[in-house]
Amino acid sequence: MRIADIYEELELDRVWDPKRVVALIDHWVPAPSIDAAIVHATCRRFVEKYGIENWLDMREGICHVVLPEKGFVKPGDLVVGSDSHTTTYGALGAFATGMGATDMAIVLATGEIWFKVPSTIRFNVEGKLQPMVMGKDIILHIISEIGVEGASYKTMEFAGGTIKKLSMDARFTLCNMAIEAGGKTGIIEPDEKTLEWIKERVKQPFKPVFNDPDAEYEEVIDVDAAGLEPQVAKPPSPENSVPVSEVEGIKIDQAFIGSCTNGRLEDLRVAAKILNGREVAKMVRAIVIPASKEIYMKAMREGLIETFLKAGCVVCNSTCGPCIGAHLGLLAPGEVCISSSNRNFVGRMGSKDAKIYLASPATVAASAVTGEITDPRRFA
Amino acid sequence: MGMTISEKILASHSGREHVEPGEIVNAKVDLAMVHEMLGNAACTRAAPKCA
């Protein structure tokens, strides 16, 4: 059941505030099947019927990248979305979380929803990252330390000197994957970098929210970033991360750079830096998907798209695509993919007999060049 | 006792001065995002309910 079905079943007849709803399609765009096309048609029908003001269709890209870019999310906001990776917006100092179709139908109808107040685990990340070690490596490492249920229904707050130095792109990656440890949300306290990033984007007034000095945390966990190697999560779970040195040499068939986790400009830049003047290994196919139109256009202007094409990658329109096994690069039985996305569950990207390794876009690009899992520091 | 960012946001959106972990609150949201989950699953080729 999707939201429109529940609207019919519960005989809901209104949207509480059509200005406060953002609707778009990103999972399967353009529609790769008749069923997807029908779902899209019914989305459009709902949008028209209830006069939802912010309808982006398939024009802008992946929801979790587009909403912050377009200034829909402000520090201090409470945001809910029909997708588990809604936690991404916490990088702006918002409380953001995903919900299923029934809860979302109630939110659309009333603008309200109940929460159990989560306790907060604070991750204090300190130390200077090595070259080619990215935000993705930090979050994969944290998930491997605490496990996929390690933060179940808790807020994961990322703090410390390393986080302060991280780009906004990397901060989004961290909060995006909070859900992979069971987190209700991921949050980073807003700072000058946050305010600078949203300056040209958010038009409405807002008031950033900060921790009280005497706030109580359920737990404070120290993370050493200086000693962190690039991480690779072995199938079939994001908690199976190991230093890349433990899996180097595993042959790959496909390399995917994209998704709401790692399809941002910083991700494309590091991948292009590695792929520039090099070629994707003969028996490997590499897929690059800029996560939004804005990123796609910036990557074009910077020449990154040309670098990818020259190296032998295919570059697709902004969509979730292969990350969810929807289209644009499914895996055959026995195949191995290294992916910058967020989940390596059985069958996630195609055949249940394929294997998915999760890594940073740097590690994915390095592996695409050599045809086997490779430490990106070799290309630093 | 002080609050974390996440507690403060839930408190301010549910009309409360203070909340503690574990409490149930009813909160007003600022924004709702919907993607393909908005559509009708009942309208597919297998079940052409809304054709």
Interface residues (C-beta under 8 A of the other chain):
Chain A: M1 R2 I3 A4 D5 E8 R20 V21 V22 A23 L24 I25 D26 H27 W28 I34 D35 A36 I38 V39 H40 A41 T42 C43 F46 V47 C63 L67 F72 V73 K74 G76 D77 L78 V79 V80 G81 S82 D83 T86 G93 A94 F95 A101 M104 V107 L108 G111 E112 I113 W114 F115 K116 V117 P118 S119 T120 T155 E157 K184 T185 I187 E189 V209 F210 N211 D212 P213 D214 A215 E216 Y217 E218
Chain B: M1 G2 M3 T4 I5 S6 E7 K8 I9 L10 S12 H13 S14 V19 E20 P21 G22 E23 I24 V25 N26 A27 K28 V29 D30 L31 A32 M33 V34 H35 E36 M37 L38 G39 N40 A41 A42 C43 T44 R45 C50
